[in-house]
């Protein structure tokens, strides 16, 4: 059931440390979404979207009245800002804490990001898409589920990991005919079973990687007539030599 819930969204969470740390900077190709999802009614009860200019970070976390999770913050890196390359990655962290009063374990924290600014230096070549997730929550019993999508080409996961440093690795996907530009979407769902400490913190990370290789070179054979003519050249030269010796 928990893994099926993850498939509701084709996106994931991530962050851009360089960009989100620069006030006033905005990129249309990076979009962040945070949601609280009620598992008893199967509905999204709260949702906010951000771009890199206003996404919550550790220095400016999100705390909204009435939300189940407080102190929500993103962090991480992306190589989409580096231009065309044969290797790209999207690595992110998410942190939060439970609300001080009335925390409900039926409310999940879901986070997503879409980055469509990746440029491939080997268009038409093959690629390998891989990644992993980690659950760094403490003072609680939690389950983290994650999936990642190379939009229009392949999806990794879902996979799950437990709290206290649990990790899970995606089974890599081989891609044929990589485009010159592509998007990566990452998704995480944090479900809390119980709170075991007054100092509870929730933490999660996701990393995705794509490496590409140049297209295979196709050797076109020469026309048969050309091959025969080339093969005859040494023979003709040999005949001339023989004639000279006979004379």
HELIX and SHEET records of a PDB file:
HELIX    1   1 UNK A    2  UNK A    6  1                                   5    
HELIX    2   2 UNK A   17  UNK A   20  1                                   4    
HELIX    3   3 UNK A   80  UNK A   82  5                                   3    
HELIX    4   4 UNK A  224  UNK A  246  1                                  23    
SHEET    1   A 6 UNK A  43  UNK A  50  0                                        
SHEET    2   A 6 UNK A  30  UNK A  38 -1                                        
SHEET    3   A 6 UNK A 107  UNK A 119 -1                                        
SHEET    4   A 6 UNK A 181  UNK A 195 -1                                        
SHEET    5   A 6 UNK A 140  UNK A 150 -1                                        
SHEET    6   A 6 UNK A 154  UNK A 162 -1                                        
SHEET    1   B 5 UNK A  69  UNK A  78  0                                        
SHEET    2   B 5 UNK A  87  UNK A  98 -1                                        
SHEET    3   B 5 UNK A 202  UNK A 212 -1                                        
SHEET    4   B 5 UNK A 127  UNK A 135 -1                                        
SHEET    5   B 5 UNK A 166  UNK A 169 -1                                        
SHEET    1   C 5 UNK A  69  UNK A  78  0                                        
SHEET    2   C 5 UNK A  87  UNK A  98 -1                                        
SHEET    3   C 5 UNK A 202  UNK A 212 -1                                        
SHEET    4   C 5 UNK A 127  UNK A 135 -1                                        
SHEET    5   C 5 UNK A 173  UNK A 175 -1                                        
END                                                                             
